[in-house]
Amino acid sequence: MAAYWVAHVQVLDADKYSGYTALAPAAFAKYGAKFLARGGRSVVLEGDLPDRHVVIEFADLETAQACYASPEYQQAKAKREGHCIASVVIVEG
């Protein structure tokens, strides 16, 4: 069953956040990620959410978790720390 990363991100410093966006694609490619939504227009119907929303499809929950835990993704994640506020959840669907 497919699994999805659902991320909500508020970028605080776009220049420094670019270190993340330069490295993260390597991890996503390695784990066969498919972007379904990435930073496009959105309408929040309830609650307070950041400006950026991302939905990424993986083959299954284990692959989604492996991508997040991978050295490639953790290196990219380190580049965004302190430069954004993010929440990421993996959901089977």
C-alpha positions in Angstrom: 0.0 0.0 0.0 1.3 3.4 -0.9 2.4 5.8 1.8 2.7 9.6 1.7 4.8 12.2 3.4 2.6 15.1 4.3 4.7 18.1 5.2 3.8 21.6 6.3 6.7 24.1 6.2 7.1 27.8 7.1 10.4 28.9 5.5 12.1 31.5 7.7 15.2 32.2 5.6 14.8 31.3 1.9 18.5 31.7 1.1 19.7 29.3 3.8 16.7 26.9 3.2 18.1 26.5 -0.3 20.8 24.2 1.1 18.0 21.7 1.9 16.4 22.0 -1.5 19.8 21.4 -3.2 20.4 18.1 -1.3 17.0 16.5 -0.7 16.3 15.5 -4.3 19.0 12.8 -4.1 17.2 11.1 -1.3 13.9 11.3 -3.0 15.2 9.9 -6.2 17.0 7.0 -4.4 13.7 6.0 -2.8 11.4 6.4 -5.8 9.5 9.4 -4.4 6.8 11.0 -6.5 5.8 14.6 -5.7 2.0 15.0 -5.8 1.9 18.6 -4.4 4.8 20.9 -3.7 4.4 24.5 -2.6 1.5 25.3 -5.0 -1.5 27.5 -4.2 -3.5 26.4 -1.3 -6.5 27.3 0.8 -6.5 26.6 4.5 -10.1 25.7 5.5 -9.5 25.1 9.2 -6.7 25.9 11.6 -3.4 27.8 11.3 -0.9 26.2 8.9 2.3 27.4 7.4 2.5 28.7 3.8 4.1 25.6 2.2 2.5 22.2 1.9 4.1 19.1 0.3 2.7 15.6 -0.4 5.1 12.9 -1.6 4.1 9.4 -2.6 6.3 6.3 -1.8 5.7 2.7 -2.7 4.9 1.8 1.0 5.4 2.9 4.6 8.7 1.1 5.0 10.2 2.9 1.9 8.9 6.3 3.2 10.5 5.7 6.6 13.7 4.5 5.0 13.9 7.7 2.9 13.5 9.9 6.0 16.1 7.9 8.0 18.6 7.8 5.1 22.0 9.5 5.4 21.1 11.5 2.2 17.9 12.9 3.7 19.4 13.5 7.1 22.2 15.5 5.5 19.6 17.6 3.6 17.5 18.0 6.8 20.4 19.4 8.7 20.7 22.2 6.1 17.1 23.3 6.8 17.3 23.2 10.6 16.8 26.7 12.1 15.8 28.1 8.7 12.2 26.7 8.7 9.5 25.4 10.9 8.4 22.0 9.6 6.1 19.1 10.6 6.2 15.9 8.6 4.0 12.9 8.9 3.8 9.6 7.0 0.3 8.3 6.2 -0.7 5.1 4.5 -3.3 5.5 1.8 
